[in-house]
Structures are given as C-alpha cells and as structure tokens.
Amino acid sequence: MTGTPYILVVDDDPALLRALPQTLYLRIKEIKIDTCDSAQKALELARQYDYDAIISDIKMPGMDGLALLKELREIRSETPVLLITGHGEHDLAIQALRGGAYDYILKPVDRDTLVAALLRAIHAHQLQRRVTEQHIALSMHANVLEQQVQKRTAELEAANATKEKFMKIVAHELKAPLENLKGMTQLLQRQLDAEVPGDVLKQGLADMEHSVERTETLVQDLLDSSLMDTNMFVLRRAPHDLVDLCHHLLDEYTLGVGPAFTCEFRGDLVEAEVDADRLRQVIVSLLGNAQKEAPKGSPITITLQQSGYEAIISIRDVGDGLPPDFVTQISEQLSRMPDVKAYGPHAGLGLGLYVARKIVERHGGHIDVQSTQGQGSLFSIHLPLYVDANKTQIDAQTLEMHTQAVWTLIH
C-alpha cells in the first residue's frame, strides 16, 4: 500500500458512525478517516478530496446510498464505494453492484469482512491511481518525443534543402571554369592549326591556368568547409613575424602577371603564433575578394598594425562596397553577395570568406568587416600576439597602437 489511506464514512446512525472508524483505526495501522451523516455532505467532501475509498449506508433519509453512488460516479468515477445493507435486502445489493459499487457489506457488520473489503478497495484505487499517473507521464513523454521528432524532422528537411541548394551552387560554380577550359582548349586547337602567333597562344594558356586555379580554390574551400567543424581540421602553429610573412606572400602573389605593389616598413617585428599556410590562405582569399570589388587601376591597401596584445592585418579596397545585409550575413557558409555588380558572373560560393573566418577563429582571433556602398570595404584580421613566456614585463609604449607596415597594390 502506497501512502496513508484516506477514506470517508457516511451514515446517519451516530452509533455506527463512531463504531466504524474505531474498528478501522484498530485494524489498519495508518489510516485517515473523515465522517459525515448525510449524502449531501458526502458529495461536498468528495468534491474537495480524492478519497481512496468511501463507505456508505444504503438507507439514509433524503438522498439514499444508491443515489449517492450515482452522483459519486459522476464526480469521482475511480473512487471505490462500499455500501452497507441489511439482511434480506439482496435486491438493493444487486442494484448497488450494477450501479458501480465496488462491494457491499451486510449488517450486522462483520469487522474482518469490512476490513478485508476495504483494504482490497484501497489497494485497487491506489493501483489505478499509479496507472493513471504513469499513463499521464507516458503521454507527456510521448508529446515531448513527438515535439523532438518534429523538430529533428524540420532540421533534417532544412539541412536537405540547404544541401540541395548547396549542390546546385557547386554544380553551377564548377561548370563555369570547366566550360571556360573546354572552350579555351578548342580555341587553342584551332589557333595551333591556323599557326596563330605565340603571344596569342600564351594568353590563351594563361586564361586556362586562371580557370584551373579558380577551380582548385573552389574545391579547396569546399574541402575546408566540410572539415572546419571536425577534429580533422588541424592547425600547425608556430611563432612567425607577420611583417615578413605578409611581404613574402605579396611577392608570390604579384609574381609574373600579378599587380605591382609598394611597401613601407617601420622595421619592428610583429610576432604571432600562427599556421603560416592557413594565414596565407586567409589573406589571399580576402585579397581576391578585394580585387574583384576594386575597379581596374585602383589601389588595394594592406596594413599591419599592432594594438596592445593584438596584431591587425587590414585589407582595404575602394570598390563599390558591400550591401548592408551581406555585411551582417558574411559568416554564413553559403552566403553570396546579391546585387554586387563586380561579383556578377565571377561570384563565388562565399565559402572562401566562411573558411577565412573559421581559420582566424581557430587562431583565437576574429575578422571585422566595414563597408560603405560606393566607398569600398575594409576587412580586418585580428590575431593575438605571440608573447614570450620568459618576458616578465612588457613596455607600455609597446602596447600602444603602431602601424608596422603598409603595402599598396595597384590593381
């Protein structure tokens, strides 16, 4: 038996109303009992309390036990009711059972019979209560699971939609350089057959190389994007002088047919613990976007600054600038630059910017974007400086903002 049983005894006979509770207190170790002398009072109490069982005499003035039983079935259908009836009133007992009584007790009341019937009724009611509570708990759990399934289904549907969109964009972006390669191959074949001058052939080969590089960059961005949030994307960090790293990168970037550049150095080291190859990837990606944005012949400025314990590499162009909504969406994996004229047929997946941001974040830094349409854009890479563990004190003047190097590319 779970908990202290709580029962109600109803009888208009004062003597029986005293005797029954006394008997039950003696026979049942822990029990709580309410009493009342009329069916009306019993209904009032039944509406307030969820009794484990109700014992009532059948014959009472006003509303009798059978009428009380009917009313109790309406308000407490799960509560077992035991009716007490006299000898020779078998018809009333049968009516009681048909009306939903749990059991009936004959007068004169046998104490053992009464206690046994009452304990069965209490046990049955408490068992039914536990079943009901478990059913409610299961229903609530089922509702939670259903909500989780619906949420997960919606997430999967959204993921599938994104994947489908992603694959369409990938197919489109790969198609352009591949078609260009195919067209240039056919054109070069015709030019070879026609013995076209060598400089024309060289330009054709250069265009083909550009298409191959564009395809390689796209494939690398796709691979990096897929690995970015896994343990398979590993940085190999070491202390590097960012002035030296940036200068050598621009030497390579402008080698051959690249844009010319000028530089100004302050001469101080700016050390950061970085994966040099990955940082170059970030800078090249941002430079590529700046070149697409900047009008032909306009400058692109790369500035290296030190501010406190932070190094800042900024890339500024004087192009058309980015749409305001794109600036806020730049971190999204599949974001594009809508309505940006210079990006039109050359628009990339936006993955390059996403990968760049994630690489910088893996270094403990971040990328800021400032852009005004018609005035150009400024991308700033913020990286923590390398601090020698053996240095116990850093000059306060060193922590002030200093411009350490400026490179200007003429696009």
C-alpha positions, -999 to 999 in steps of 0.1 A, spaced: 0 0 0 14 34 -10 9 63 13 -16 67 41 -51 56 30 -77 83 32 -114 72 34 -148 87 40 -175 70 62 -212 81 56 -240 70 79 -270 87 95 -267 64 126 -244 82 152 -235 49 169 -223 33 137 -206 65 126 -185 62 158 -180 25 158 -168 20 122 -138 45 124 -128 29 158 -128 -5 142 -107 7 113 -82 25 135 -76 -7 154 -73 -29 124 -54 -7 100 -21 7 113 -21 40 94 -53 54 81 -70 88 78 -108 89 81 -134 116 75 -171 111 86 -204 127 78 -241 119 85 -257 127 51 -252 120 14 -252 158 6 -223 164 30 -205 134 15 -208 149 -20 -193 182 -8 -164 163 8 -159 141 -23 -156 172 -45 -128 185 -22 -108 154 -15 -97 124 -36 -105 96 -12 -91 61 -15 -125 46 -7 -160 57 6 -181 35 29 -218 45 30 -251 30 44 -276 24 17 -307 35 37 -304 72 47 -331 99 49 -332 123 19 -307 110 -6 -300 73 0 -269 54 -7 -278 43 -42 -285 80 -52 -252 90 -36 -234 62 -55 -248 76 -88 -236 111 -80 -202 99 -69 -198 80 -103 -201 114 -119 -176 133 -99 -152 106 -87 -156 77 -111 -123 60 -100 -131 61 -62 -144 27 -49 -176 28 -30 -186 2 -4 -223 1 5 -237 -13 38 -271 -30 36 -293 -51 59 -301 -88 57 -328 -96 32 -320 -66 11 -304 -85 -17 -322 -66 -44 -306 -34 -31 -272 -51 -30 -276 -62 -67 -286 -26 -76 -256 -13 -58 -232 -36 -78 -249 -28 -111 -247 9 -102 -209 6 -99 -203 -1 -62 -170 -18 -55 -186 -42 -29 -214 -44 -3 -213 -53 34 -242 -69 52 -255 -59 86 -247 -66 113 -212 -56 101 -185 -83 105 -153 -64 113 -130 -89 95 -152 -88 63 -153 -50 64 -116 -45 68 -107 -71 41 -131 -55 16 -119 -20 25 -82 -30 21 -90 -45 -14 -108 -13 -24 -79 9 -12 -53 -12 -29 -73 -12 -62 -77 25 -61 -41 33 -53 -30 9 -81 -54 26 -105 -41 60 -94 -5 49 -101 -15 35 -135 -32 68 -143 -2 88 -132 21 66 -153 -2 70 -183 -1 107 -179 37 107 -176 39 85 -207 16 108 -226 37 138 -216 69 119 -225 53 109 -258 44 145 -265 80 156 -258 93 129 -281 69 139 -308 80 175 -305 116 164 -307 109 142 -337 91 171 -354 119 195 -346 145 170 -358 125 163 -389 123 200 -396 160 203 -391 167 174 -415 143 189 -441 161 222 -437 195 205 -440 184 186 -470 171 218 -486 204 235 -478 224 206 -492 203 206 -524 208 243 -528 245 239 -520 250 212 -546 232 233 -572 255 262 -565 286 239 -565 275 225 -599 270 260 -612 303 273 -599 323 243 -612 305 245 -646 318 280 -654 356 274 -652 352 239 -667 333 253 -697 359 280 -700 387 254 -700 368 234 -727 363 265 -748 399 276 -745 412 241 -754 391 241 -785 401 276 -794 438 269 -789 435 238 -810 421 259 -839 448 285 -833 475 259 -835 460 245 -867 460 281 -881 495 288 -868 484 318 -847 513 340 -832 528 328 -800 517 357 -778 481 349 -786 486 313 -776 503 324 -743 473 345 -734 451 315 -740 472 293 -718 472 320 -691 434 321 -692 433 283 -689 456 284 -660 434 310 -643 404 287 -647 423 258 -633 434 279 -603 398 291 -598 386 255 -598 413 244 -574 404 273 -550 368 263 -551 375 226 -544 398 235 -515 372 258 -500 347 230 -502 370 206 -485 380 230 -458 343 239 -452 334 202 -447 363 197 -422 361 230 -404 340 219 -375 357 185 -371 388 173 -354 403 166 -388 410 203 -394 444 208 -377 464 239 -374 502 237 -372 510 269 -353 544 284 -347 558 319 -339 561 339 -372 569 376 -379 538 388 -397 557 416 -415 579 390 -431 550 366 -438 529 393 -454 558 407 -475 568 372 -489 531 364 -496 527 396 -517 560 388 -535 545 355 -545 510 369 -551 523 396 -576 549 374 -592 547 374 -630 513 388 -642 502 400 -607 497 436 -598 526 458 -588 530 468 -552 549 493 -530 557 490 -493 566 510 -462 582 494 -432 587 506 -396 611 478 -390 598 462 -358 588 425 -355 552 416 -351 551 380 -339 521 358 -337 517 321 -332 500 310 -364 498 283 -391 516 302 -418 500 284 -447 465 288 -433 470 325 -426 483 330 -462 451 313 -473 430 338 -454 449 368 -467 448 356 -503 411 349 -500 405 385 -488 428 399 -514 409 380 -541 376 395 -530 392 430 -529 405 426 -564 370 415 -577 355 445 -559 381 472 -568 379 489 -602 408 483 -626 438 506 -617 426 514 -582 447 507 -551 443 479 -526 460 487 -493 473 461 -468 481 475 -434 498 456 -405 492 472 -371 500 463 -335 475 473 -308 480 461 -273 484 423 -274 468 421 -308 480 422 -344 457 436 -371 460 429 -408 436 451 -427 428 449 -464 410 480 -479 397 485 -514 379 515 -530 353 495 -549 315 496 -548 313 483 -513 290 455 -499 253 456 -494 244 463 -458 225 430 -454 255 410 -466 278 425 -440 256 410 -413 254 376 -431 291 373 -440 297 345 -416 271 322 -432 285 293 -450 266 297 -483 262 335 -483 266 353 -515 268 390 -525 235 399 -541 233 428 -564 271 435 -563 280 443 -599 316 433 -598 308 399 -584 281 391 -611 295 363 -633 325 358 -611 306 354 -578 320 327 -556 303 305 -531 310 328 -502 328 297 -488 362 315 -490 350 341 -465 334 315 -443 366 294 -443 387 325 -436 366 335 -406 368 300 -392 406 297 -396 411 331 -378 388 320 -350 408 288 -346 438 311 -340 419 328 -312 411 359 -334 383 373 -354 375 391 -387 358 425 -387 341 439 -418 333 475 -425 318 486 -458 300 515 -473 284 512 -507 302 534 -532 333 538 -509 347 503 -507 353 477 -480 377 471 -451 384 436 -439 405 434 -407 421 402 -393 426 404 -356 452 379 -341 466 376 -306 503 385 -305 529 359 -295 542 367 -260 575 352 -249 568 332 -216 602 344 -203 593 380 -206 581 392 -172 574 428 -182 563 445 -214 569 481 -221 537 501 -220 547 520 -251 549 487 -270 512 481 -263 501 514 -280 487 511 -315 515 513 -341 514 508 -379 543 485 -386 539 481 -424 518 492 -453 516 476 -487 498 491 -517 488 470 -547 478 488 -579 451 466 -592 
